[in-house]
Amino acid sequence: MLEQVLSFGQSLVRRKVVDLSTLEDSKLCRCLGTVDLIALGVGSTLGAGVYVLAGEVAKGNSGPSIVISFLIAALASVMAGLCYAEFGARVPKTGSAYLYSYVTVGEIWAFITGWNLILSYVIGTSSVARAWSGTFDEMIGGHIEVFCKTYFSMNSPGLAQYPDFFAVCLILLLSGLLSFGVKESAWVNKVFTAINVLVLLFVIISGFVKGDAYNWQISEESLINVTIVTRNVSVTANVSSDYGVGGFMPYGFSGTLAGAATCFYAFVGFDCIATTGEEVKNPQRAIPIGIVVSLTVCFLAYFGVSAALTLMMPYYLLDEKSPLPMAFEYVGWGPAKYVVAAGSLCALSTSLLGSIFPMPRIIYAMAEDGVLFKALARINPKTKTPLIATMTSGVVAAIMAFLFDLKALVDMMSIGTLLAYSLVAVCVLILRYQPDEAMERRAGTGEKDFLSSEEGESDLTESESHLNMLKGGSSTLQTVLHPPVCPSESSSSVVNKFVCVLVLLVCVISYLTTYHIGSILALEVWILALLTLCLLIFSGCVYMICRQPQTSKKVSFMVPLLPFLPILSIFVNIYLMVQLSGDTWIRFSAWMAVGFLIYFGYGMWHSLERQRQLQGPLNSSSSKENKKTSREQQAGMDAAEKDQERFICPEKTSQF
């Protein structure tokens, strides 16, 4: 019984074997270059949010200091981006965070990551398609909404007010474009991204030309006067401002941080670059460059647009839904709103393509590994694209856009994305402290690994196994106190344990600082003592990880400031996950329940790694028999030679 439980547990954490010598082999078409990846990353990240988010955050959270909010959010995103970039250089295969988790932490974590990425991309595709439809409808006077509400109204809870036929057609059209070929869809994406960037450059230059530096230093008295007029108050005594205290940070540094938490989601999308590992000409170089450059371009665009917007118009007058057209009307450039409308449609188009593009590739990677249904891994021989996965994911996204009110589901995107970011950061930590031999072994086949472990095994008595356990414990303690010069299995195990403790501590600290903030501000002893203990253990874990040796194997890109940068990335991502509402976590649990049914009912038993492990014992037993036979033959030959020598030697001695 105990053996079965252990075997089941081991099957959950079995890791994917990637043969590094066959990285160039791919069933998909290698036709994308570095510029294509940068355009894909910029297009999917720099979506319609740049046209809306800046006004919303500036008015409600940050004021002119929204530029600092975007800077903080960009730094947090870059930490995750650098971790993706290193993995893209180490394992340039299709699968993104799913593959990285599978290679490093095991199958169950990989499935959880992949299943949540699918959810994120499906909801992202559906919500962006509805936003595109709504924006276009607004430009033509709202006729589509009036017609659909009149003839196709839906009043059921959880469903949309009306079915969005336009969004369905848009998703199916782009899914068809992706099925046609990745090169053609990359060309379309580059055109739309170029138009979007040109429109944003126009906005930034216009803002600095027509802007007024006074809007960054508005006095509190002016804000109080505006509040009196807005409230229509007759008694002006003791009236406080509704718009902060004025200046560059009207809502204080806490408001700037709150704005940064919202702005963080504006940088989500660059991870789609990591799904193109088997469609890029030089992935180990192009993927890291694509991720870093696209994030830099997006930061400069967000920074420039938010600065231009708050210079053109006082932050308290900004319109939350369409800030840029209102700002141009405020400075007397009303016709510029049509340029902005065209740019926002191009931004929505690239964002939609950026959501649809990685979805079938994640599904393809999971199906290729056997954890999802094998039919989804079929490649069209003409277009060299995962046709069934592309059309299946497109149809599911189209149905969601057609029927559902997606506002309640959008937060579920955040869980999937943040979980993926956290796991990739954990994987980078674990991988960088592994011994070089482990990485070289990983490059071989699973059979070699199995044989090498089988050959070293011997039959141990119970007392000997207990003795080995004690030796292992003392070896781990020895490694903690006196780390080796080069990474070993023991030092790698120490790092793995400390990383697990770190993740648990980050969860506890995030929970306490989110749901017991009142107790912290009241300086209650119990929570201060608990936080102090957690921080002490946290610091100790970081110190112990720092003492362990890192691998000497170099790749084209490596995360700097290890282990601090990945640990900080884990902290930021988990903290943001804890901020999400309870309803979001309930919906997330329901989605995971469906995923676990698929995994434990199908994926676990059809996994390629399971097939490799099952074939291992057969191959090892046959190789043992061959070795035994060869040893017997060798022994027979040695005996024959000795007999021959016995007859020859006397003759030799008689001759002398």
N, C-alpha and C positions, 0 to 999 in steps of 0.2 A: 504493500500500500504506500509506504513512504517513498519507495523507488518510483512509483507511478506519479506521485505528487511532484517529486524532484524533476522527473522527466518532463512533466507538463510545464513546470516553471522554467526549465531550460529552453523549452520550445518557444516560450513567449519572448525570450531575450536573445534568440539566435540572431546572428548578425550576417548581413549580406556580404558575400565574397566578391570583390570587384577585381578583375584581372587587369592590372594597369598596362599590360603589354598589348591589350586589344582595345584600347580607348578609341582608336581611329575607326574601328569597325562600327557601322551604324546602319540600321534599316531605314533611317530617315535621311532626307536630302540635306547635305552640308552645303548651304548656299548663303548663309548670313555672315556679314562682316561686322567689324566693330561699330561702324556708323549705324548700321541697322539696329544693333543692340542699344545704342545710346538713344536712338529715335523711339524704340519700343519702350525703354525705361522712362524717358521724358514724357512720352505720350500717355502712358498708363498712370503715371504719378501726377503730372500736371494737368489734372482734369478740370471739370467745371468748378471745383472748389476754389480755384484762384479767383474766379469771378464773383463768388458769393461769400466765401469764408472770411476774407479780409474784413469786409464790412461788419459781419456778425460779431467777430471776436473783438474788433476795435471798439465798437459801440458798447458792448456788454461786459467786456473783461479787461482789456489792456489799454485802450486809448492809443495814442501815438506810439507807445512802447510795444505795439504789436510786432514791430521789427525785431525787438529782443525776443519776443515769444517765438517767432519763427526761427531765430538763431538757436535758441535752446532746443526746440523741437527737431531742428536739422541735426544738431549734434547727437541727440538721442537716436535719431534714425541712422545716422552715419555709423554709429557703433554696431547696429544690427547689419548695416550694409557691408561693413568691413569683414564681419564674420562670414557672411554669404560669399564675399569675394574670395576669401581664403579657401573655402570649400569648393567654389567654382574652379579654382586653380588646382586643387588636389584631386577632385573627383568630377571631371567635366562630363557628366552623363545626365540624361533627362530625368527629372524627378524633384529637383529643388530640395526643400527642407525634408520632404519624405525620404529621399535617397540618403541625405546626410545623416538623418536619424537612424536609418536602417543599417548603414555602414558602422555607426559608432555605438549606439545605445540599445539596439535590438528591434525585433519585428513588431511587437505590440505598440511601442512608442511611435514607430514609423507609420503604422496603420492609423493610429490616432491623429498624427500630424497630417497625413495625406487625406483622411476623411474630412478633417476640419478645413483643409485648404479647398477641397471640392465645394464644401458649403459656402465658404467665403467667396469663391469665384462665381458660383451660381447666383447668390444673392446680389453680389456686386454687379454682375451682368444685367440682372433683371431690374435693379433699381436705377442703373445708369440709362438703360433703354427707356424706362418710364420718364426719367428726367429729360432725355432727348425729345421724346414725344411731347412732353409738357412745354418745353422751351419753344419747339417749332410751332405748336398750337397757339402759344401766346403771341408769336410773331405774326400769325395770320388772323388774329382776332378771336381766338378761342372757339372756332366753329366745330372742331372735332369733339371737344368736351361737351358742347351743347347737344350735338347730334347723338352721341353715345348715351348721355344721361336721359335723353328723351326716349330712345328706342331700346336701350340695353341696360337699363338701370339695375344695379344689384344692391340690395339693402341688408344682406346677411352680415353678421358680425365677423370680423377677421378678413372679409373679402374687400376688394376695392369698390369704390362707388360705381365704377363702370369698367367693362372689359376693354383693355387697351390693345386694339387690333394693330395700330401703327407700331407699337413696341414689339409685338410678335413678328411682324414682317421685317423689322429692322434686325432683330436677333437672327432670324433664319437667313436673311440676306448675308450678314457677316459670317455666319457659320458656313454658308455655301462658299463664300470667298476664301475662308481658311481651308476648306476641303479641297479647293481648286489648286492650292499650292502655297507654301510659306513665302516664297519669293515674291509672288504677286501681292499678298496681303502686307508684306513688309514695305513694298513700294507705296501702296495706298497709305499706310501708316506714316511714312516719311513725308508725304505731301501734306496730310492733315496736320502733322506736328509742326512742320515748317510754317504753315499759315497761322497756327496758334501762337508760336513763338514770335512771329512778326507782329501780330496784333498786340501781344503783351509788351513788346518793345515800344510800339506806338503809345500804349497807355503810360508806360514808365517815363518816356521822354516828354509826353504831354503834361504829365503830373509835375515834373520838375520845372517845366517852362511856365505853367499856369499856377503853380503852387505858391503858398505863402508860409514862411517859417513861423509866423505868429500862431498858426494852428497847432504848433507843437508846444506852445507856452501860454495857453489860455489861462487866465487868472480864475481863482475860486469865486471872486465877486461876480464875474461875468456868468459863471455857471449857475450861481444862486439866482441871478436875474432871469436867466433862461428858465430855471425851475419854477419861479413865481409866475412867469407868463404861461408856461405849459400847464401848471396846476390851476391857473386862474384863481390865485389866492389873494384875498383882499387884505388880510393882516400879514405883513411882511416880516414881522419879528420872529426870531428863532427858526427861520426856514433854512434847512440844510440842503445842499446840492444833491440832485439825483444822479449826477454825472461825475462823481468823485471830487477830488480836491484841485483839479487842474494840473498844469505842467505836463511834462513828458510821461510821467507815470501817475495818472489821475486816480487809479484804483490801488496804488501801492504795488510793491513787488509781488505780493500774494496774487493780485489780479493778473500781473504779467505771467506768473507761473500757471495760473488757471487757464490763461489763454494758450500757453505752450502745450498743455495737456490736450486741448482741442486741436491745435495746429499739428500735433504729432501725426494724426490720422491723415493729414494732407500729404504726407510723404509715403504713405502706404501704396505699393504698386511696383516698386523697383524689383521685387522678388520674382516677377515674371521673367526677368532676364535669366535667372538661374535655371529655368525650365528648358532653356534652349541648348543645353550642353551637347546634344547630338546633331544639331542643325547649324552649328557655327564652324567656320573654317579653321580657326585657331582658338579653341575654347579656353585653354589655360591662360592665354593672354587677353583675349577679347572680353571674357565675362568679368574679371575684376575691373578692367578699364571701363566697361559699359556701366557697371553699378556705380562706381565712384564718380564718373563724369556726369551721369544722369542725375544723381542726387545733388551734385554741385550746381548744375544748371537749374534744377527745380528750386533750390534754396535762393539763388540769385533772382529768379523770377518772382517768387513769393515775397522776398525782401523788397524788391523794387516796386512791385504793384502795391503792397501795403504802405510803403513810404509815400508813393505818389498819391494814393487815395487820401491818406490823412493830411497831406500837405495841401491838396486841392480843396478840401472841405473840412470844417470842424467835425471831430469824431462823433459828437453827440447828435449831429444832423444826418449821419449816414443812414441809408436805407438798408435794412438787413437782408432783403430778398434780392434786390438789384442795385448794389451800391455804385457800380461804375457808370451806368447810364445816368443816374441821378447826379453823380459828381460832375460829369461833363455838362449836364444842363445847368448846374450851379455856377460853373465858370463861363457859361455862354457858348459852349461847343455842343449844342444839342444833337446835330446830325452824326456826331461821332458814335452815338449809341448803336447805329446800324453796323459799324465796324466791330464794336464790342459783341453784338449779337452773332455776327458771323464767326468771330473768334470762339465764342462760347460753344457754338454748334460743332466747330472743328475739335475743340477740347473734349466735348462729350463723345464725339466719334472715336477719337484716339483712346479715350478712357474705356469706352465700350470694347474696342478691339483688344486693349490691354487686359481686360477681364476675361474675354472669350478665349484669347490665345493660349494662356497657360493651362486652362481647365482640362482640355482633352489630353494634354501632355502628362499631367499628373495621373489622370485615369489610365492612360496608356502605360506609364511606368509601373503602376500598381498591378495592372492586369498582366503585364509582361513578367512580373515577379510571382504571379499566381495568387496574390491576396485579394484580387477582384476577378470577376468572370473573364475567362481567357478570350472570349469573342471580342472584347473591347480592345484587345492588343493588336488586332489585324491592321496591317498597313496596306494602303492602296498602291499597287505596283506602278501605276502611271504617275500619280502626284506625289508619292512617297510621304503621305500624311496619314495619321491615325483616323481614318474616315468614320468608322462606326463610333469611336469615342467622341469625335467632334460633333457629329449630328445628334448623338444621344444627349450630350451635355447641352447642346443648343436647344433641343426640344424641351428638356426639363426647365431651362431658364426661361424659354418662351412661355411655357404654361404658367410659371410663377408670375411673370410680368403680366400675363393676360388676366389672371384671377385675383391675385392677393394684394392686400395693402402691405407694402414692404417696409413701412416706417418702423413697425414693431420688430422687424427681423434684422434691420441694418446693424444693430449692436452685436448680433451674433457673428457678423463678419470680423469684428474686432477680436473676439476670443480666438478664432482660428488663426488670424494673422499674428497676434501677440504670442500665442502658444508656439507657433512656428519659429518666430524670432527668438524666443527663450531657448527652445531646444537646439537651435543652430549654435547659439552662444555656448550652451553646455557642451555640445559636440566638439566645438573648437578647443575648449579647455581640455577635454578628455583626450582628444587626438594629439595635441601638442606635447603631452606628457607620456605618450606611449613609447615603448622601446622601438628602436629602428627595426629590430628583427621581426616584430609583430607586423609592421607595415610591409616589410618585404614578404612575409608569409601571406599577408592579405592579398598580395599581388598574384599569388599562385592559386591553384585550385583548391576546392574544399577537400578533395581526396588526399592531397599532399598533407594538408593540416591534420587530417584524421590519422593518416599513417604515421606521421611524426609523433603524434600523441600516443598512438597505440603501441609503438615500438618501445616507448619508454616506460610502459606500465608493467608492473609486476604484481603478483599475488601477495597482498599484505594481510597479516593477521590483525585482529581487532586492536591489540595493544600497540602494534606498529603504526596503525592509522591514527590512534590517539596521540602517539608520540609525534607524528608528522604534523598534526593539527597544532600541538603546543609549539613545535618548531616554527610553523607558519606564523603563529601569533607573535612569537618573540622576534621573528624576522621583520614583521610589519612594524613593531615597536622600534626595532633597531633602525629601520629605514626612516621613521619619523624623527628620531633623535639624531641619527647620523646619515643623512642622505648620500647616496652614491654619486660618483662623478658623472656617470652616464645613466640615462633612464633604463629601468629594469621592470620586470613584471611586478615586483614588490612596490617600487616607487609609483608605478602607474595605478596599482590597487589603492595605495594611500590617497592619491589625488582623487580617484573616483569616489572614495568614501567621504572625503572632505567636501567635494562638490555637492554630493547628496545632502549633507548637513547644511551647507550654504543655502541651497534652494529652499529647504524647510524653514530655515531662519528668515529668509526673505519673505516667505509667505506669512509667517507669524508677525514680523515687523510691519508688513503692509496692512495686515488685518487690524492690528492694534492702532496704527496711526490713522486708519480710515474710520473705523467704527467706534473708537474710544478717544477721539480727539478732545472731547469735553473733559475727560479725566486727566488727560495730559496737560491741558491748559489750566486745570484746577490744581495741578501739581500733586495729585494723589500718589501716596507712597507706593502702593502695590504695582501700579503700571510703570512708574519710574524705575522701580527695582527690576521689574521684568524686562523692560526695554534695555536697561544697563547690562543685565545678564546676557541678553540676546546679542547686543553689540559687542560685548567682550568675547563671546564665543565666535561671533562672525569675524572679528579682527584676528583671533587666533587661527581660524581656518584659513583665512587669506594669507597669513604669515607662513603657515605650514605648507600651503601650496607653492608659495614663492620660493621656498627652500628646495623644492624638488627639481631635479634636472629636466630640461626640455630636450625634445628630439633634435638631432643635428641635421636631419633631412630638410633641405630647402626646396621651396617651390617658387613659382613666379611672383606670387603675392602672399604675404604673411601679415596677420593682424599685429599691429604695434602695441606696446604697453601691456603685454600679457603678464599676469592674468587679470589686471585691473579693468581693462576695457570690456572684455566679455562679462565679467561679474557685474559691472555697472549696467551693462545692457540687460542682463537678467533682472536686476533690481527694478529698472525702469519699466520693463515689459510686465512683470508680475504685479507691480504697484498699479499700473493702468488696468490690468485685468480685474483686480480687486475692486476698482471703482465702478465696475459695471453692475447693473441692477440685478436683484434676485430673480425677476421674471426672465431675464436674459439667460441666467444660469439654468433655470428650469427648462427652457426651450433647448438649450445646449445639451442638457442631460437626455432629453427625448431623442435628439439627433444622434447622440452617441450610442443610445440603446439600439437604434436601428443598425448603426455601424457594427456594434459588437455581435449582433445576430448574424450579419454577413460574415464577419471574420471567424467567429467560432463555429459557424455552420458550414462555411465554404473555404475561406482564405487560409485558415490555419492548416487544413489538410491538403490543400493543393499548392502550397507554397513551394517554390523552386528550391529554397534552402532545405526544406524538409525532404524533398526528393533526393537532394545531394547527400544529406545525412543518412538516408536509408540505403543509398547505393554505397556509401562509405564502408560499412561493415562487410558487405559482400566482396568489395574490391580488396579490402584488407585481409579477409580470410583466404581469398584466392592467392594473394601475394604471399601470405604466410606459408601456404601449402607449397607454392613454387620455391620459396626460400628453403623450406624443409627438404624438398626433393633435391634441390641443388646442393645443399649441405651434405645429404646422404651420398650423392654422386661424387662430391669432392672427397668425402671420407673414403669411399671405395677406391678412388683413384690413388689417394695417399697410401692406402694399405697395399695396393698392387705395386706401387713404386718401392715401398719398403721391402716387399717380398723379392722384387727384382734385384734390389741392392744386396740382399742377403745371399743371393746366388752369385752375383757378380764380384763382390768383395774378395772372396777367397781366391778367385782366379787372378785378381790384381796383385794380391800379396804373394802368390806363388811365382809370379813373373819377376819380382824384384830380388 
